[in-house]
Amino acid sequence: MPGPLPDGFVIDVSIEAGDWPEESELSALAERAISAAFSEAGLQVLDDTEVSLLFTDDAGIRKLNGQWRDKDKSTNVLSFPGSDPDGEVYGPLLGDIVFAYETVAGEAVELGIEFSDHLSHLTVHGLLHLFDYDHQDNEEAELMESLERSVLASLGIDDPYADRPLVADGG
């Protein structure tokens, strides 16, 4: 069971587009996943730090992906880091995590997993990116995926990488 969020930690949830669940349901899922990530990965933030979660559709994320990463395609999640850390402590603006409904929903069906479990995984994945974790090469991918497995296990969610090869890609 995840511990409490850091003091004054704010999760700002906005629904822009897509057939997402109600904001209250998304907020509860995000809080649970983020709390578990802080507990399991030993993440540190300043008091009163904020993360913003934007729930949009494939068209919205494709536009952002093109604008910020020069990739003219949709993706499941994008992370945009906020303020630079003071050593290992991040904040007060942790950053933004953006999700694309059609891609997230389609992947959940394709993988045969619950939508909420997949969204929890992507929330953890996006959050770890805000703490400079990455998967550009196999060593980075192994570390990041190991943390994701640990966090998800604490939530009772099966290993999302169990039946897939290591994912080292450009983002």
N, C-alpha and C positions, 0 to 999 in steps of 0.2 A: 504494500500500500504506500503510495507516495506521501512524502511529508508535506508540510506547509510551504507555500511560496515564500521567497525572501520578503523581508519587511517592506511594505508599501509597493510591492511589485504590481504593476498594472498590465493587464492584457486588454488591449483595445481591439474589439472585433467589429468589422464592417463587412456587410454583404453588398456587393456591387451588382452582381449578375449571377445567373445560374440557379439551379433548382436545389439549393442548399437547405438543410434543416433549419429550424428556427434559430435565431441568434442565441437564445438562452441555452439551447442544446449544444451549439458550436462552442460557446463560452465554457460550458462545463467540461466538454471533451478536451478543449485546449488546456484548461487549468489542470486537469488530471494528468495529461501527457507532459506538460511543462514542469509540473511539480515532480513527477517521476524523473524527468531528465536532470533537474537540479539535484535530487537526492542521489541518483545512481552515478552521475557523471562528475559530481563535485564541482559544478559550475558556480561561479561567484559573480555577483553583481552588487553595485552600490545600492543603498537603500533608495526607494522611490524610483526604481528603474522601470521603463515602459517598453513593451514590445507591441507592435501593431500587426494584426492578422487581417488580410484582405481576402475575401472569398469572392471570386469572379468566375468568368467562363473562359472557354478556350480562346475566344477572340480577344478578350481583355489581356490574358497572359501572353498571347502571341505578340500583341503590340508591345508589351513591356520587354519580352524576350528579344524582340527586334531592336528596340530602342536602346537597351542597356547591354545586350550581349551579342548583337549583330547576328542573331539566329531567327530566321523568319519561320518559326514553328511554335506550336503550343507545347507546353510541358506540364508536369503535374504540380511542381512547386518551385518557386523562386525565393531566394533570400537576399535581402539588401541590408548589409551591416550598417549600424548607426555610428555612434561615437567610438573613437579608438579607446582601447582598454588602458587602464592605469595598471601596468604589470599584468597580472592575471585576473583583475577585477574589471568587469565590463559595466557600461552604463554611463549616464542615466538614460540615454536613448539607445536601447539595444539594437533596434532595427525593425525591418518589415519582413513579413513572410506572406507570400501571395500564393493562393491555391486556385486551380482551374477545375471547375466542376466536372465537365464531360470527361476529361482525362482521368481524374481521380475515380469517378464512378466506373468508367470503362475498365480501368486497371483492376479495381476490386472484383468486378465480374470475371475478368480474364484470369485472375489469380485464384478465384474461388474463395475469397475471404470477405468478411463483413466490411461494409463501407466504413463503419466507425473505427474498426481496427486499422484499416489502411490509412484513414485520415489521421489517426493517432500516430502511426509510423511516420507519415510525411510531416507532421507537426514536429516531432522529435528530430527528424532529419533536417528540416529547415532551421530549427533552433540551433542545432549543432553547427550549422554553417555560420550562424551569427557569432559563434565562439571560435571562429577560424578553423573548424574541422573541415576537411575536404576529402575528395576521392579522385584526385587527379592522377595518382599512381597507385599501384597495388598496396604499398606500405600504408599510405594515408587511408586508402579504402578499408583495409583490414582494421585499422584503429577505429575509424568512424563506425563501421558496421558492427564491430564488437561492442561499442558503447550503445548503439541502437538496440542490439539484441538484449543487452542487460536491462536497459530501460523498459523495453517492451515486455520482457519476462516479468518484471516487477508489476506490470499491469495485467498479467495473465494473457498476453498476446503472443501467439506462436512466432517463432523465428521467421522473419520475412525473407531471409536469404538461404534457408535450408535447402531448397530445391533449385537454386539459381547460382550461376558462377559469380565470382567476385566482380563487382561493378566498379571499374575505374574508367571514368569518362570525363569529358570536359565540363560537367556541371549538371 
